Amino acid sequence: MSQNIYLIDAYNFAHKAGYLRQFLISGSYEQLMRQMAGMVQKYLENKSAQAKLVFDNNKAPASHRKMNSKVEVIFTKPGLSADAYIIDFLRRQGNANIIVISSDYEIINAARDHQAVSMKSESFYALLVQQSHRKTDPSEKPGSNNDDIDSWLKLFGEQP
C-alpha cells in the first residue's frame, strides 16, 4: 500500500486554525511553519503518510524545505498561487492517495474532479487538536500517576 500525501493549502489552514493573525503580528514565517509542521507531524507520526504545506510566495525564489521526517514546506514560485500549485499537483499525480486540506471551494472541486479526498481546513485542525489531547502512551492507565502526585505533595509539605 502506498503512502498517503496530505496536500495542505497552508495559508488557508493557518487562517482557519487561527494562526494567521499571530503570523501577521509577528511577521515570522519560520515560527508559523514550525508550529504548523509540528502539529501535522504529531498527527502523522503513526500513519503511513507525508504532508506538504504549500504556501503562496510573492517574493523569494520557489523552495522546498523538509521541516521534519513527515512534513515538507513548499513555497511556490513567484506568480504561482498555492491554489494553482495544488491543482497542478492533482493533475500530475491523479488521486494517488492524496488528501487535500483546504476550505477553498476551487481546490475542493479540483480534488473531487481528480478523485482525491478533500477535507476542510477547520475539520483537519479539529483532528489535530483532538490528537494532541490524546495520551501519547496508550499503555498508561488512567490515574497511574497518582503516586507521583502524592510524592510531590509530600515533598512540598502538603498531605494528600
C-alpha positions in Angstrom: 0.0 0.0 0.0 1.4 3.4 -0.9 1.8 6.3 1.4 -0.9 9.0 1.7 0.1 12.5 0.9 -1.6 15.3 2.8 -1.5 18.4 0.5 -2.3 21.4 2.7 -3.2 24.9 1.5 -1.0 26.4 4.2 -2.4 30.0 4.4 -6.0 28.7 4.3 -5.2 26.2 7.0 -3.4 28.9 9.1 -6.4 31.2 8.8 -8.9 28.6 9.8 -6.7 27.4 12.6 -6.3 30.9 14.0 -2.5 31.1 13.2 -2.7 33.7 10.5 -3.4 36.6 12.9 -0.4 35.5 15.0 1.8 35.4 11.9 0.7 38.8 10.7 1.6 40.3 14.1 5.0 38.5 14.4 5.8 38.5 10.7 7.7 35.3 11.2 7.4 32.7 8.5 9.7 30.5 10.5 7.5 30.5 13.6 4.4 29.8 11.5 6.0 27.0 9.6 7.4 25.3 12.7 4.2 25.5 14.6 2.1 24.1 11.7 4.7 21.5 10.8 5.0 20.3 14.4 1.2 19.8 14.7 1.0 18.0 11.4 4.0 15.8 12.2 2.4 14.8 15.5 -0.8 13.9 13.8 1.0 11.8 11.2 3.6 10.1 13.5 1.9 6.7 13.5 0.5 6.9 10.0 2.0 5.9 6.6 1.8 9.4 5.3 3.7 12.6 4.4 2.4 16.2 4.3 3.2 19.1 2.0 2.4 22.6 3.4 2.0 24.7 0.3 2.5 28.5 0.8 1.9 31.3 -1.8 5.2 33.1 -2.5 5.4 36.6 -3.9 9.0 37.5 -3.3 11.6 34.7 -2.8 12.5 32.0 -5.3 10.5 28.8 -5.1 11.7 26.5 -2.5 11.1 23.2 -0.8 12.2 22.6 2.7 11.9 19.4 4.8 10.8 20.5 8.2 10.9 17.1 9.8 10.5 13.4 8.8 6.9 13.8 7.8 6.4 17.4 6.6 7.8 19.4 3.7 7.2 23.1 3.3 6.8 24.3 -0.3 6.9 28.0 -1.3 5.6 28.3 -4.8 7.5 30.3 -7.4 6.5 33.9 -7.6 3.3 34.4 -9.6 2.1 30.9 -8.9 -0.5 30.7 -6.1 -0.7 27.8 -3.7 -4.1 27.0 -5.2 -2.7 26.7 -8.7 0.2 24.6 -7.4 -2.2 22.2 -5.6 -4.5 21.9 -8.6 -1.5 21.2 -10.9 -0.2 18.7 -8.4 -3.6 16.9 -8.5 -3.5 16.9 -12.3 0.0 15.4 -12.4 -0.5 12.8 -9.6 -4.1 11.8 -10.1 -5.7 10.6 -6.9 -2.5 8.7 -5.8 -3.6 8.6 -2.2 -3.8 12.4 -1.9 -5.8 14.1 0.9 -6.3 17.8 0.1 -6.7 20.1 3.1 -8.4 23.4 2.2 -11.6 25.2 2.7 -11.2 26.9 -0.7 -14.1 25.6 -3.0 -11.9 25.7 -6.1 -9.4 23.3 -4.5 -12.2 21.2 -3.0 -13.8 20.9 -6.5 -10.4 20.1 -8.1 -9.8 17.3 -5.6 -13.2 15.9 -6.3 -12.6 16.1 -10.1 -9.3 14.2 -9.7 -10.9 11.6 -7.3 -8.8 12.8 -4.4 -10.1 13.1 -0.8 -10.7 16.6 0.5 -11.1 17.9 4.0 -11.9 21.4 5.1 -9.1 23.1 6.9 -11.2 23.7 10.1 -12.1 19.9 10.2 -8.4 19.0 9.8 -7.4 21.4 12.5 -10.1 19.8 14.8 -8.5 16.4 14.2 -5.0 17.8 15.0 -6.3 19.3 18.3 -8.1 16.1 19.2 -4.9 14.1 18.5 -2.8 16.4 20.7 -5.1 15.9 23.6 -4.8 12.1 23.5 -2.3 10.3 25.7 1.0 9.6 23.9 1.5 6.3 25.7 -1.6 4.1 25.2 -0.3 1.6 27.8 -0.6 4.3 30.5 -3.6 3.6 32.8 -5.9 6.4 33.8 -4.8 7.6 37.3 -1.5 5.7 37.1 0.5 8.8 38.0 -1.5 9.5 41.3 1.5 8.1 43.2 3.7 10.7 41.6 1.3 13.4 42.6 1.2 12.2 46.2 5.0 12.1 46.3 5.3 15.7 45.1 2.6 16.8 47.6 4.6 15.2 50.4 7.8 16.6 49.2 6.4 20.2 49.3 4.8 19.7 52.7 1.2 19.1 51.5 -0.5 15.9 52.6 -2.6 14.1 50.0 
